[in-house]
Amino acid sequence: MTRADLSPRALVADYRAGRRRPRDVLELVYARIASSGERPVWIAVESFERALAALERAERHARDGALFGVPFAVKDNIDVAGLPTTAGCPEFSYLPERHAHAVELLIREGALLIGKTNLDQFATGLVGTRSPYGACASVYDPRHISGGSSSGSAVAVASGQAAFALGTDTAGSGRVPAAFNGLVGLKPTRGLVSTSGVVPACRSLDCVSIFAPSVADAELVLEVARGFDASDPFSRTPSFPRTSGKARLTVGVPLSSSLEFFGDAESARLFEAAVERFVALGAETVSVDLGPFREAARLLYTGPWVAERMAAIGDFLERRPEAVHPVVRGIVGQAAGYSARDAFEGSYRLAALRRAIEPTLAALDALVVPTAPTHYTIEQVLADPVQLNSNLGTYTNFVNLLDMSGLAVPAGVRRDGLPFGVTLLGPAFADERLAEIGRLFAGEAAALRAPTPGRVWLAVAGAHLSGQPLNHELTSRGARRIRTARTAPCYRLYALATTPPKPGLVRAAGTAHAIEVEVWELDEAGFGAFVAGVPGPMTIGSVELDDGSLVKGFACEPYALEGAREISTHGGWRAYLSSQTASP
């Protein structure tokens, strides 16, 4: 496999250091596509000349962009101006005049679009075989399915034909193909990435997902693609979930009675090994009954949410039923059996299930599950397309219904050579915490890219965090949040007697801790104005992050620590606040 040389972070670093040229990478990508052929991975590919023209525009307008010169692919239910959107159905095809919101944000930061990728028609399926453009296969074994519905996007990245790709994920379409091709699949919280310009499957549940070679690469793409979009009625501004409040990582593991591998002993063995790896990393494991989660999953295809798929393509299905894949037609056709009463009763039951799982998620940093219980061959799926597809959604179907975030990561290789993966799950807007845990599991460093010239990075640990009372002092000066990180393990955190409440971050010798911070970027004028308004006992100095880099950050004068309570073991200000809220 050849994806290792196309890490988005590594490409950007190489371009800036002069080690590689974007044109050479483009030539490599197009040579690989020509060698393997466009079908079945691609539905439409930009000409090399148009890609070069896009590179020239990026060199003029986005040379300092976070994704400058990085080639990417887009699932063909996501609009790209000038290329047809088919959703895997040629008769449905239309030519959009503008990019989907997420695509536009990526291109603004210098990313180079290569083309549109294959999918299970109308994003209905977890297999990758329901397409008139051909069935995609895992890059590990051509006899086995690629997973779907974002089949082409996963295979394009796994085969080194794109550095990253956008998919969509309603019931697992951004996670199952990642597991079957040895990739990271990031399924963000619903509404974190706009779905404007996306052909809906179940519009209230849909997400734009990301396939990438590593967790850090997926994080980088998410930081660019995310953001509130007023044109999308389902777009949301992030809030921050309560963490477990424990200094030790707490991971939920399904009860053995909740696990189902459909007779696949290899998947069961590798999942047990993944849990053992978390224990070796120092995590505390907590047994979780998946019963409420599995009940929610059943609502997706045996409940009234099937009718939402009819709302998405019903008019086309009525006009051109023969154009729709027979399996997709059969699934969507079930909508006729549900009434408005069924829809309300289903929503009531789902609300009850969401409430039932809240205490479970609040006590965990992440819930770890197999991404898929087994890995079928193409022949098996074609012989039994509905039941086997349903089996593959065992650990994915409930996630968007329960408003959860998810991150699929590789977790070993089976004895038959096929990859296996696990998914980390959390409540809405736990995306950054899951990425942090995913990097730990994968053994990745939390490297940050360097700020662009004329801009400054500032680490904040308390009242200036997103959602906290003084965050407006950053946003009003045009600051942009880069990501959540941790300090090097050489700091202590204290609760200060200030109004509003603030922590004091102090570099310390001896026993110390890694403290959660947010890194924000300001231009130099905005940074100067911000520093001018910092009151005592707070000061601005340098803070060392866990990747060894230094950024500007808050410290405090020593006198303020007299009588202050040390809260370092909480690992961050938010976890401390959560512990105070939870205390009687």
C-alpha positions in Angstrom: 0.0 0.0 0.0 1.1 3.5 -0.8 -0.8 5.9 1.4 2.1 6.5 3.9 3.7 9.1 1.6 0.5 11.2 1.5 -0.1 12.2 5.1 -1.7 15.7 4.9 0.4 17.0 7.8 3.6 15.5 6.4 2.9 17.0 2.9 2.4 20.5 4.3 5.5 20.3 6.4 7.5 19.0 3.4 6.3 21.7 1.1 7.2 24.4 3.6 10.6 22.9 4.1 11.2 22.5 0.4 11.5 18.8 0.6 8.7 18.1 -1.9 6.8 20.0 -4.6 2.9 20.0 -4.8 3.2 19.4 -8.6 5.3 16.3 -8.1 2.6 15.0 -5.7 -0.1 15.7 -8.1 1.7 13.8 -10.8 2.1 10.9 -8.5 -1.6 10.8 -7.6 -2.7 11.0 -11.3 -0.2 8.3 -12.2 -1.7 6.0 -9.6 -5.2 6.6 -10.8 -4.1 6.0 -14.4 -2.4 2.8 -13.4 -5.4 1.3 -11.5 -8.1 2.8 -13.6 -10.9 5.2 -12.5 -13.6 2.5 -11.9 -14.8 1.5 -9.5 -13.2 3.9 -7.0 -13.9 7.1 -8.9 -17.1 8.4 -10.6 -15.6 11.6 -11.9 -11.9 12.8 -11.9 -10.8 16.4 -12.5 -8.4 16.7 -15.5 -4.8 17.0 -14.6 -4.8 20.5 -16.3 -7.7 21.7 -14.1 -5.8 20.3 -11.0 -2.7 22.2 -12.0 -4.8 25.4 -12.4 -6.2 24.9 -9.0 -2.6 24.5 -7.6 -1.7 27.8 -9.3 -4.6 29.5 -7.6 -3.6 28.0 -4.3 -0.1 29.2 -4.7 -1.4 32.8 -5.2 -4.1 32.8 -2.5 -3.6 30.0 0.0 0.1 29.3 0.1 0.0 29.6 3.9 -3.2 27.5 4.1 -3.4 24.7 6.5 -3.9 22.2 3.6 -1.9 23.9 0.9 -1.2 21.5 -2.0 -2.9 18.5 -0.3 -4.9 16.3 -2.8 -8.3 15.1 -1.6 -11.4 13.3 -2.8 -15.1 13.8 -2.2 -17.9 11.3 -2.0 -20.3 11.8 -4.9 -23.2 12.8 -2.8 -21.3 16.0 -1.9 -21.4 18.9 -4.3 -18.4 20.2 -6.2 -18.9 23.0 -8.6 -18.4 21.9 -12.2 -18.6 18.2 -11.6 -21.8 16.2 -11.7 -23.3 15.0 -8.4 -24.8 11.5 -9.0 -25.2 10.0 -5.5 -24.4 6.8 -7.2 -27.3 7.0 -9.6 -26.5 8.3 -13.2 -30.2 9.2 -13.8 -30.3 11.4 -10.7 -27.2 13.4 -11.8 -27.2 17.2 -11.7 -24.4 19.8 -12.1 -24.0 22.1 -9.0 -23.0 25.7 -9.4 -21.2 25.9 -6.1 -19.2 23.8 -3.8 -20.6 22.2 -0.7 -19.8 24.3 2.4 -17.2 21.9 3.7 -15.5 21.6 0.3 -15.3 25.3 0.0 -13.5 25.6 3.3 -11.0 23.0 2.4 -10.2 24.7 -1.0 -9.8 28.0 0.7 -7.0 26.5 2.8 -5.2 25.3 -0.3 -6.5 21.7 -0.7 -6.6 20.3 -4.2 -9.7 18.5 -5.3 -9.0 15.3 -7.4 -12.5 14.1 -8.0 -15.7 12.4 -6.9 -15.8 8.9 -5.5 -18.1 5.9 -5.6 -20.7 5.0 -3.0 -23.6 2.8 -2.1 -26.4 4.4 -4.0 -28.0 7.3 -2.2 -25.7 6.6 0.7 -27.9 3.6 1.6 -25.6 0.7 2.7 -22.5 -0.3 4.6 -21.1 -2.6 2.0 -19.9 -0.7 -1.1 -21.6 -3.1 -3.6 -24.8 -1.1 -4.4 -23.6 1.0 -7.2 -23.9 0.9 -11.0 -20.3 2.1 -11.2 -19.0 -1.2 -9.7 -18.4 -2.7 -6.4 -15.3 -1.5 -4.4 -13.1 -4.0 -2.6 -10.8 -3.7 0.4 -7.3 -2.7 -0.5 -6.2 -5.7 1.6 -8.0 -8.4 -0.3 -10.0 -7.9 -3.6 -12.4 -10.7 -2.5 -13.7 -8.7 0.5 -15.9 -5.7 0.6 -14.6 -2.2 1.0 -17.4 -1.2 3.3 -19.8 1.6 2.5 -21.5 3.7 1.8 -18.4 5.9 1.5 -16.6 3.1 -0.4 -14.6 5.0 -3.0 -13.5 7.7 -0.5 -11.9 5.1 1.8 -10.3 3.1 -1.1 -8.9 6.3 -2.7 -7.0 7.2 0.5 -6.0 3.6 1.4 -4.5 3.1 -2.1 -2.6 6.4 -2.1 -4.8 8.1 -4.7 -5.7 10.9 -2.3 -4.3 12.2 0.9 -7.7 12.4 2.6 -11.3 12.2 1.6 -14.7 13.3 2.6 -17.5 10.8 3.1 -20.8 10.9 4.8 -22.0 9.0 7.8 -25.6 8.4 8.8 -25.4 4.9 10.2 -21.6 4.0 9.9 -20.7 4.9 6.4 -17.6 6.9 7.5 -16.4 4.2 10.0 -17.0 0.8 8.5 -15.0 1.5 5.3 -12.2 3.0 7.4 -12.0 -0.3 9.4 -12.0 -2.4 6.2 -9.2 -0.4 4.7 -6.9 0.2 7.7 -7.7 3.9 8.0 -8.9 6.5 10.5 -12.5 7.4 10.1 -13.7 10.5 11.9 -17.4 10.9 12.4 -17.9 14.3 13.9 -20.8 15.4 16.1 -23.9 16.1 14.0 -23.9 19.7 12.9 -20.2 20.4 13.6 -19.4 20.2 9.8 -22.1 21.7 7.6 -24.1 19.4 5.3 -25.0 22.3 2.9 -24.5 20.9 -0.5 -24.9 17.2 0.6 -27.6 15.0 -1.0 -29.4 13.8 2.2 -29.9 10.2 3.3 -31.6 10.9 6.6 -31.2 14.7 6.8 -31.6 15.0 10.6 -28.9 12.4 11.1 -26.4 13.0 8.3 -22.7 13.9 8.9 -19.8 14.8 6.7 -17.0 12.3 7.7 -13.3 12.3 7.1 -10.9 9.4 6.0 -7.3 10.0 6.7 -4.1 8.0 7.3 -3.8 9.0 10.9 -5.7 10.6 13.8 -3.6 13.8 13.6 -4.4 14.1 9.9 -8.1 13.7 10.4 -8.0 16.3 13.2 -6.3 18.8 10.8 -8.9 18.3 8.2 -11.7 18.7 10.7 -10.3 21.9 12.0 -10.6 23.3 8.5 -13.9 21.8 7.6 -15.8 22.6 10.8 -17.7 25.8 11.5 -21.2 27.2 11.9 -23.1 27.6 8.6 -26.2 29.7 8.8 -27.4 28.2 5.5 -27.6 24.8 7.1 -30.6 24.5 9.6 -28.9 21.6 11.2 -25.5 23.4 11.8 -24.6 23.8 15.5 -22.2 25.8 17.6 -20.1 23.5 19.8 -20.8 23.0 23.5 -18.6 21.0 25.7 -19.7 17.8 27.3 -18.9 17.0 30.9 -15.9 14.8 31.2 -15.5 11.9 33.6 -13.6 14.2 36.0 -11.1 11.4 36.7 -7.4 11.9 36.4 -7.1 8.4 35.0 -8.5 7.6 31.6 -11.8 5.8 31.9 -12.9 3.6 29.0 -16.2 1.8 28.7 -16.1 -1.8 27.4 -19.3 -3.7 26.4 -20.3 -6.6 28.6 -19.5 -9.8 26.9 -23.3 -10.5 26.7 -23.6 -7.3 24.7 -21.0 -8.3 22.1 -21.8 -10.0 18.8 -19.2 -11.1 16.2 -21.5 -13.5 14.2 -19.1 -16.3 14.7 -15.9 -14.4 13.8 -13.3 -15.5 16.3 -10.6 -13.3 14.8 -12.6 -10.1 15.3 -13.4 -11.2 18.9 -9.7 -11.9 19.6 -8.5 -8.5 18.2 -11.2 -6.6 20.1 -10.0 -8.2 23.3 -6.4 -7.3 22.4 -7.5 -3.7 21.9 -9.1 -3.6 25.3 -5.9 -5.0 26.8 -3.9 -2.3 25.0 -6.0 0.4 26.8 -5.3 -1.3 30.1 -1.6 -1.3 29.3 -1.8 2.4 28.6 -3.1 2.9 32.1 -6.8 3.2 31.4 -9.5 2.0 33.8 -12.2 -0.1 32.1 -15.8 0.0 33.0 -18.4 -2.6 31.8 -21.2 -1.2 29.8 -24.5 -2.8 28.8 -25.2 -2.0 25.2 -28.9 -2.8 25.5 -30.2 0.8 25.2 -27.7 1.5 22.4 -28.8 -1.6 20.4 -32.5 -0.7 20.9 -31.8 2.7 19.4 -30.0 1.1 16.5 -33.0 -0.9 15.6 -35.1 2.2 15.2 -33.0 3.3 12.2 -34.1 0.5 9.8 -37.1 -1.1 11.6 -38.6 2.2 12.8 -40.0 5.4 11.3 -36.6 6.9 10.4 -36.8 4.8 7.2 -39.4 7.3 6.1 -36.8 10.1 6.3 -35.0 8.3 3.4 -38.2 8.6 1.4 -38.3 12.3 2.2 -34.8 12.6 0.7 -35.4 10.8 -2.6 -39.1 10.0 -2.7 -40.0 12.3 -5.7 -37.2 10.8 -7.8 -38.1 7.2 -6.7 -41.7 7.8 -7.8 -40.6 9.2 -11.2 -37.8 6.7 -12.0 -38.1 3.6 -9.8 -36.2 1.5 -12.4 -33.2 3.8 -11.9 -32.8 2.9 -8.3 -30.8 -0.1 -7.2 -33.2 -2.8 -6.2 -31.9 -3.3 -2.7 -32.0 0.5 -2.1 -35.5 0.6 -3.6 -36.6 -2.1 -1.2 -35.3 -0.4 1.9 -36.7 3.0 1.1 -40.0 1.5 0.0 -40.6 0.4 3.6 -41.4 4.0 4.4 -45.0 3.4 3.2 -45.6 1.3 6.2 -45.1 4.1 8.8 -47.5 6.8 9.9 -47.1 10.2 11.5 -48.1 8.5 14.7 -45.2 6.0 14.3 -42.8 8.9 13.8 -43.8 10.6 17.0 -43.8 7.4 19.1 -40.4 6.6 17.7 -39.1 10.1 18.6 -40.4 9.7 22.2 -38.7 6.3 22.6 -35.5 7.7 21.2 -35.6 10.6 23.7 -36.0 8.1 26.5 -33.0 6.1 25.3 -30.9 9.2 25.0 -31.7 10.1 28.6 -31.0 6.5 29.7 -27.5 6.5 28.4 -26.5 10.0 29.7 -25.1 8.7 33.1 -23.1 6.0 31.3 -21.4 8.5 29.0 -20.9 11.0 31.7 -18.8 8.5 33.7 -16.6 7.7 30.7 -13.9 9.4 28.6 -14.9 7.1 25.8 -16.8 4.0 25.0 -14.8 1.5 22.9 -16.6 -0.9 20.5 -15.6 -3.0 17.5 -16.1 -0.8 14.4 -17.6 -3.9 12.6 -18.3 -7.3 14.0 -16.9 -9.2 11.0 -15.6 -8.7 7.4 -17.7 -10.3 4.6 -16.7 -11.1 1.0 -18.3 -9.5 -1.9 -19.8 -12.8 -2.9 -21.4 -13.2 0.5 -23.0 -9.8 0.5 -24.4 -10.2 -3.0 -26.0 -13.4 -1.9 -27.6 -11.9 1.3 -27.5 -8.1 0.9 -29.9 -7.0 3.5 -29.1 -9.2 6.5 -25.3 -9.0 6.2 -25.5 -5.3 5.8 -27.6 -5.1 9.0 -25.0 -7.2 10.8 -22.3 -4.7 9.8 -24.2 -1.9 11.5 -24.3 -3.6 14.9 -21.9 -1.0 16.5 -22.6 2.0 14.2 -26.3 2.4 13.6 -27.1 3.9 17.0 -24.4 6.6 17.1 -26.1 9.5 15.2 -29.6 8.6 16.6 -28.1 9.1 20.1 -26.3 12.3 19.1 -22.8 10.8 19.7 -19.4 11.6 18.3 -17.2 8.8 16.9 -13.6 8.0 15.8 -12.7 4.7 14.1 -9.0 3.7 14.4 -7.1 0.7 13.2 -6.6 -2.0 15.9 -4.5 -4.8 14.3 -4.5 -7.2 11.4 -6.3 -10.6 11.4 -4.5 -13.8 10.7 -6.1 -13.8 7.3 -4.5 -10.5 6.5 -7.6 -8.3 6.8 -7.5 -5.2 9.0 -9.6 -4.8 12.2 -10.6 -1.6 13.8 -12.3 -0.2 16.9 -14.4 2.9 17.4 -14.2 5.4 20.2 -17.5 6.9 21.1 -18.5 9.9 23.2 -21.4 12.3 23.6 -21.9 15.2 21.3 -18.9 17.5 20.9 -16.5 15.1 22.5 -14.6 15.0 19.2 -11.4 16.5 20.5 -11.3 14.3 23.5 -11.8 11.2 21.3 -9.0 12.3 19.0 -6.7 12.7 22.0 -7.5 9.2 23.1 -7.2 7.9 19.6 -3.8 9.3 19.3 -2.8 7.7 22.5 -4.1 4.3 21.3 -2.4 4.6 18.0 0.9 5.8 19.5 0.8 9.2 17.6 2.3 12.4 18.9 0.0 15.4 19.2 2.0 17.5 16.8 0.8 21.0 15.9 1.5 22.8 12.7 3.4 26.1 13.0 1.6 29.4 12.9 1.6 31.4 9.7 3.9 34.5 9.6 2.3 37.5 11.3 0.2 35.4 13.6 0.6 34.2 17.2 -0.6 31.1 19.0 -1.9 31.5 22.5 -2.6 28.6 24.9 -5.5 29.2 27.3 -6.4 26.9 30.3 -9.3 28.5 32.1 -11.8 31.4 31.7 -10.8 32.0 28.1 -11.7 28.4 27.0 -14.5 27.9 24.5 -17.8 28.3 26.3 -16.2 30.0 29.3 -17.0 33.6 30.5 -14.0 35.4 29.0 -13.8 33.5 25.6 -15.3 36.6 23.9 -12.1 38.5 24.6 -10.5 36.2 22.0 -13.3 35.9 19.5 -14.0 39.6 19.5 -10.4 40.1 18.3 -10.8 37.6 15.4 -9.0 34.7 17.2 -9.4 31.3 15.6 -9.3 28.1 17.7 -6.6 25.7 16.3 -7.3 22.7 18.6 -7.3 21.3 22.1 -3.9 20.1 23.3 -2.1 19.3 26.5 0.9 20.9 28.1 4.1 19.0 28.7 3.8 17.0 32.0 5.6 19.7 34.0 2.8 22.0 35.2 0.5 22.4 38.1 -2.9 24.0 38.1 -4.5 26.0 40.9 -8.0 27.4 41.5 -7.5 31.1 42.1 -9.8 33.4 44.1 -10.7 35.7 41.2 -13.9 37.0 39.6 -14.8 35.3 37.3 -13.1 32.1 38.7 -9.8 31.4 36.9 -7.0 28.8 37.3 -3.4 29.6 37.6 -1.0 27.5 35.5 2.5 27.1 37.0 5.5 25.3 35.6 6.8 23.1 38.4 9.7 20.8 39.3 9.1 17.3 40.7 5.6 15.8 40.6 3.7 17.7 37.9 1.0 17.0 35.3 -0.1 17.5 31.7 -2.9 20.1 31.7 -5.6 20.5 29.0 -5.4 23.7 27.1 -6.9 25.2 23.9 -4.6 26.8 21.3 -5.9 29.9 19.7 -4.4 31.9 16.8 -4.5 35.7 16.6 -2.9 38.2 14.4 -0.1 40.3 16.0 -2.3 43.3 16.5 -5.0 41.3 18.1 -2.5 39.5 20.3 -1.1 42.9 21.4 -4.5 44.3 22.2 -5.4 41.1 24.1 -2.2 41.2 26.2 -2.7 44.9 27.0 -6.0 43.9 28.7 -4.7 41.0 30.8 -5.2 41.9 34.5 -3.0 40.8 37.4 -2.3 38.3 38.8 -2.3 36.8 35.3 0.7 37.2 33.1 1.6 36.0 29.6 4.7 33.9 29.0 5.6 30.7 27.1 3.9 27.3 27.6 5.4 24.0 26.6 3.0 21.6 24.9 3.3 17.8 25.0 4.9 17.7 21.5 7.8 19.9 22.7 6.6 23.1 21.0 6.4 26.4 22.8 3.5 28.8 22.4 2.4 31.9 24.3 0.2 31.2 27.3 -1.1 32.3 30.7 0.9 32.1 33.9 0.2 33.8 37.2 2.2 35.8 39.7 3.4 33.7 42.8 1.5 35.7 45.4 -1.8 34.5 43.9 -1.0 30.9 44.8 -1.1 31.6 48.6 -4.0 29.6 49.9 -5.1 28.5 46.4 -6.3 25.0 46.0 -4.2 22.7 43.7 -6.5 21.0 41.1 -3.8 19.5 38.9 -5.1 15.9 39.3 -8.2 16.9 37.4 -6.1 17.4 34.3 -7.8 20.7 33.3 -10.2 23.4 34.2 -13.3 21.9 32.6 -12.8 18.6 34.4 -12.4 20.5 37.7 -15.6 22.5 37.0 -17.4 19.3 36.2 -16.3 17.7 39.5 -17.6 20.8 41.4 -21.0 20.6 39.6 -21.3 16.9 40.4 -20.4 17.4 44.0 -23.3 17.9 46.5 
